[in-house]
């Protein structure tokens, strides 16, 4: 048994209509417009002042800079949390206070206890001044439109096979069905290739049909890392759960000082290699995995996994899951599915992803 991916379903269930896009072009243009009216400003803590409007309590806390002309910086919900984190004040407590008290608390703590002296503000000026993020000066800003453009370029170069997964209500309500999302915190892209299936015979001799898909995540404001997740899958349901995912692989890039250059160098190339990979080669790889014998006994399977850099405890549990899910642990295919089933129970997201990546690499032995 394989894993089911819930990331796209979570996006689908929570995004409002204004964060849903019907095409890569529409998503790209929105991201480009955001970038063109946004700018970074480097400041020191002493220059950032929290204020409250005495005549409008519901307006909450806003900010201004001591240097230069008086400009009201209205923070997004995310940016306000970043300021509180920088000032080492509990954001949930601050949000409950009267704005005047909250502003006093933030200013005092920013002066006395701030994590760092310098800040990098991302401000969007479009009929006002919206403070989108407050990060360290070394934060690596990767524009959403650059990420989207790399996907558009890949799709054009590889025959425009990649599309939003089908749903029963796609024609009636395409914005609900879409899997292209962008809000003030992050961007999420999910596309599939339904035109070039990967077909092979499984361990029981039955025909297996899989398709290719990928997720790409990015945040301009420090909400999440840049991530490219590729996978094979059996089907995508109407609520965007990816069922029967195999060969899940991911690269992640934190927004460090050199991450923009790294993304431009590695991200599009990684995606292009995946998009151009031959279905026939993938079929051979999976077919081989079903026929490569690891060992006739449980102990042989454990010993083999230890040789592949798994701990004895991990190897034992992988074999146990393979026996429960696949009825044995003799083939590489059994072992990979056992490892994937084990990973589903790992609660910590980073640990689960790391283990899934480690398991998926075993399939490379069948190439």
FILO-293928 format. One record per residue (C-alpha): residue in three letters; y, x, z. Coordinates in steps of 0.1 Angstrom, whole numbers, padded with zeros to 4 digits, always signed. Example, Ala and Ser with C-alpha at 12.3 -4.5 7.8 and 13.67 -1.06 7.14 Angstrom:
2
ALA-0045+0123+0078
SER-0011+0137+0071
This chain:
367
UNK+0000+0000+0000
UNK+0035+0012-0008
UNK+0069+0008+0008
UNK+0095-0019+0003
UNK+0132-0008+0000
UNK+0157-0030+0018
UNK+0190-0012+0010
UNK+0200-0033-0019
UNK+0190-0065-0002
UNK+0213-0056+0027
UNK+0242-0051+0003
UNK+0234-0083-0015
UNK+0234-0103+0017
UNK+0267-0091+0031
UNK+0291-0083+0003
UNK+0319-0108-0003
UNK+0327-0118-0039
UNK+0356-0095-0043
UNK+0333-0065-0036
UNK+0308-0076-0064
UNK+0312-0063-0100
UNK+0295-0076-0131
UNK+0295-0043-0151
UNK+0298-0006-0147
UNK+0330-0007-0167
UNK+0345-0033-0143
UNK+0334-0012-0113
UNK+0348+0020-0129
UNK+0382+0004-0136
UNK+0385-0009-0100
UNK+0377+0025-0086
UNK+0401+0043-0109
UNK+0429+0019-0100
UNK+0423+0026-0063
UNK+0423+0063-0069
UNK+0455+0063-0090
UNK+0476+0046-0062
UNK+0460+0066-0033
UNK+0471+0100-0020
UNK+0461+0124+0007
UNK+0486+0135+0033
UNK+0480+0164+0057
UNK+0496+0159+0091
UNK+0493+0171+0127
UNK+0486+0147+0156
UNK+0521+0148+0169
UNK+0534+0133+0137
UNK+0512+0102+0138
UNK+0525+0074+0160
UNK+0508+0041+0169
UNK+0531+0011+0171
UNK+0530-0027+0176
UNK+0553-0054+0163
UNK+0569-0071+0193
UNK+0576-0102+0174
UNK+0541-0106+0158
UNK+0513-0099+0182
UNK+0486-0110+0157
UNK+0497-0082+0134
UNK+0479-0057+0157
UNK+0485-0020+0157
UNK+0501-0001+0128
UNK+0511+0036+0124
UNK+0540+0056+0112
UNK+0549+0093+0107
UNK+0577+0109+0126
UNK+0586+0131+0097
UNK+0602+0115+0066
UNK+0614+0080+0062
UNK+0600+0051+0083
UNK+0570+0037+0066
UNK+0546+0012+0081
UNK+0510+0024+0077
UNK+0486-0005+0080
UNK+0451+0007+0088
UNK+0419-0008+0075
UNK+0394-0018+0101
UNK+0375+0014+0093
UNK+0406+0037+0095
UNK+0416+0022+0128
UNK+0382+0031+0142
UNK+0386+0066+0129
UNK+0419+0071+0147
UNK+0404+0058+0179
UNK+0375+0082+0175
UNK+0399+0111+0169
UNK+0419+0101+0200
UNK+0386+0098+0220
UNK+0394+0062+0230
UNK+0366+0035+0229
UNK+0374+0014+0198
UNK+0358-0018+0211
UNK+0380-0017+0242
UNK+0411-0009+0223
UNK+0406-0038+0199
UNK+0406-0062+0229
UNK+0439-0050+0243
UNK+0474-0064+0236
UNK+0487-0044+0206
UNK+0515-0028+0227
UNK+0491-0016+0253
UNK+0466-0004+0226
UNK+0494+0016+0209
UNK+0504+0033+0242
UNK+0468+0041+0249
UNK+0462+0056+0215
UNK+0494+0077+0215
UNK+0487+0091+0250
UNK+0450+0100+0243
UNK+0459+0114+0209
UNK+0484+0138+0226
UNK+0461+0148+0254
UNK+0425+0146+0242
UNK+0424+0146+0204
UNK+0393+0161+0188
UNK+0413+0182+0164
UNK+0450+0189+0158
UNK+0452+0183+0121
UNK+0444+0151+0102
UNK+0440+0142+0065
UNK+0452+0106+0058
UNK+0442+0087+0027
UNK+0470+0062+0020
UNK+0470+0036-0007
UNK+0504+0026-0019
UNK+0503-0007-0038
UNK+0530-0031-0026
UNK+0527-0015+0009
UNK+0511+0014+0026
UNK+0474+0010+0035
UNK+0459+0037+0056
UNK+0423+0039+0042
UNK+0409+0068+0062
UNK+0417+0095+0088
UNK+0394+0126+0084
UNK+0394+0163+0090
UNK+0413+0185+0065
UNK+0380+0198+0052
UNK+0367+0164+0042
UNK+0354+0165+0006
UNK+0369+0135-0013
UNK+0347+0123-0041
UNK+0363+0094-0060
UNK+0342+0063-0066
UNK+0352+0061-0102
UNK+0339+0096-0108
UNK+0305+0086-0095
UNK+0305+0054-0116
UNK+0315+0074-0147
UNK+0286+0097-0143
UNK+0262+0067-0143
UNK+0280+0053-0174
UNK+0277+0086-0192
UNK+0240+0089-0183
UNK+0233+0053-0195
UNK+0251+0059-0228
UNK+0232+0092-0234
UNK+0198+0077-0227
UNK+0199+0045-0248
UNK+0215+0020-0224
UNK+0182+0011-0209
UNK+0196+0008-0173
UNK+0208-0025-0161
UNK+0212-0049-0132
UNK+0178-0062-0121
UNK+0171-0098-0133
UNK+0173-0128-0110
UNK+0164-0164-0115
UNK+0200-0174-0110
UNK+0216-0146-0131
UNK+0231-0169-0158
UNK+0244-0195-0134
UNK+0258-0171-0108
UNK+0261-0136-0121
UNK+0284-0123-0094
UNK+0258-0133-0068
UNK+0231-0117-0087
UNK+0249-0084-0093
UNK+0238-0051-0077
UNK+0271-0032-0082
UNK+0293-0032-0051
UNK+0325-0016-0039
UNK+0346-0023-0008
UNK+0371-0004+0013
UNK+0344+0016+0030
UNK+0318+0025+0003
UNK+0303+0019-0031
UNK+0267+0010-0039
UNK+0250+0010-0073
UNK+0215-0002-0080
UNK+0201-0002-0116
UNK+0167-0005-0131
UNK+0149+0003-0164
UNK+0128-0028-0173
UNK+0122-0017-0209
UNK+0100+0013-0204
UNK+0072+0005-0179
UNK+0050+0032-0164
UNK+0013+0021-0167
UNK-0018+0037-0153
UNK-0051+0029-0137
UNK-0052+0029-0099
UNK-0080+0041-0076
UNK-0098+0007-0080
UNK-0096+0009-0118
UNK-0071-0019-0121
UNK-0040-0015-0143
UNK-0009-0006-0124
UNK+0026-0013-0139
UNK+0056+0003-0124
UNK+0093+0005-0134
UNK+0120+0030-0126
UNK+0151+0023-0105
UNK+0178+0042-0086
UNK+0204+0037-0059
UNK+0237+0057-0058
UNK+0259+0055-0027
UNK+0294+0070-0021
UNK+0323+0066+0003
UNK+0358+0079-0003
UNK+0367+0073+0034
UNK+0338+0090+0054
UNK+0316+0059+0059
UNK+0285+0074+0042
UNK+0272+0104+0023
UNK+0268+0107-0014
UNK+0232+0098-0021
UNK+0210+0094-0052
UNK+0177+0077-0045
UNK+0152+0074-0074
UNK+0119+0055-0072
UNK+0092+0036-0091
UNK+0086+0000-0081
UNK+0066-0031-0089
UNK+0093-0058-0089
UNK+0127-0068-0075
UNK+0130-0103-0060
UNK+0160-0126-0061
UNK+0173-0113-0028
UNK+0171-0078-0041
UNK+0142-0064-0020
UNK+0125-0036-0040
UNK+0088-0043-0036
UNK+0060-0018-0040
UNK+0082+0014-0043
UNK+0064+0047-0051
UNK+0076+0082-0055
UNK+0108+0077-0036
UNK+0130+0107-0038
UNK+0166+0113-0026
UNK+0193+0139-0026
UNK+0221+0136-0001
UNK+0255+0154-0001
UNK+0277+0152+0029
UNK+0314+0151+0022
UNK+0321+0187+0031
UNK+0348+0210+0016
UNK+0327+0219-0014
UNK+0309+0186-0019
UNK+0331+0174-0049
UNK+0322+0205-0068
UNK+0286+0202-0058
UNK+0284+0166-0070
UNK+0299+0174-0103
UNK+0274+0202-0107
UNK+0242+0186-0094
UNK+0246+0148-0092
UNK+0249+0138-0129
UNK+0223+0164-0139
UNK+0198+0151-0114
UNK+0203+0115-0126
UNK+0201+0126-0162
UNK+0168+0144-0157
UNK+0154+0113-0140
UNK+0166+0089-0168
UNK+0153+0112-0195
UNK+0119+0117-0179
UNK+0091+0105-0202
UNK+0071+0074-0190
UNK+0040+0090-0205
UNK+0045+0120-0182
UNK+0049+0098-0152
UNK+0018+0079-0162
UNK-0002+0111-0163
UNK+0012+0121-0130
UNK+0002+0089-0112
UNK-0031+0087-0131
UNK-0039+0123-0119
UNK-0029+0114-0084
UNK-0056+0087-0084
UNK-0083+0111-0095
UNK-0074+0143-0076
UNK-0099+0145-0048
UNK-0085+0158-0015
UNK-0117+0157+0006
UNK-0147+0136+0012
UNK-0142+0135+0050
UNK-0113+0127+0073
UNK-0112+0163+0086
UNK-0109+0176+0051
UNK-0079+0153+0045
UNK-0062+0164+0077
UNK-0069+0201+0069
UNK-0054+0197+0034
UNK-0022+0181+0047
UNK-0017+0208+0073
UNK-0019+0233+0044
UNK+0010+0213+0028
UNK+0032+0219+0059
UNK+0025+0187+0078
UNK+0018+0191+0115
UNK-0017+0183+0128
UNK-0003+0151+0144
UNK+0014+0140+0112
UNK-0016+0148+0091
UNK-0039+0128+0114
UNK-0017+0097+0113
UNK-0013+0099+0075
UNK-0051+0100+0071
UNK-0054+0070+0095
UNK-0029+0050+0076
UNK-0045+0059+0043
UNK-0078+0046+0056
UNK-0062+0014+0068
UNK-0041+0008+0037
UNK-0063+0022+0009
UNK-0098+0021+0025
UNK-0101+0059+0025
UNK-0083+0092+0022
UNK-0102+0109-0006
UNK-0076+0110-0034
UNK-0040+0123-0035
UNK-0030+0087-0043
UNK-0046+0075-0010
UNK-0029+0102+0009
UNK+0006+0095-0006
UNK+0003+0057+0001
UNK-0009+0064+0037
UNK+0021+0087+0043
UNK+0045+0061+0028
UNK+0030+0034+0050
UNK+0034+0056+0081
UNK+0070+0063+0072
UNK+0078+0025+0072
UNK+0073+0026+0110
UNK+0098+0054+0116
UNK+0129+0037+0132
UNK+0154+0065+0127
UNK+0168+0062+0091
UNK+0173+0100+0086
UNK+0139+0108+0100
UNK+0122+0081+0078
UNK+0140+0094+0047
UNK+0130+0130+0055
UNK+0094+0120+0059
UNK+0093+0098+0028
UNK+0108+0127+0008
UNK+0081+0151+0022
UNK+0054+0127+0013
UNK+0067+0120-0022
UNK+0067+0157-0030
UNK+0029+0156-0028
UNK+0029+0136-0060
UNK+0044+0167-0078
UNK+0010+0183-0073
UNK-0004+0158-0098
UNK+0021+0167-0125
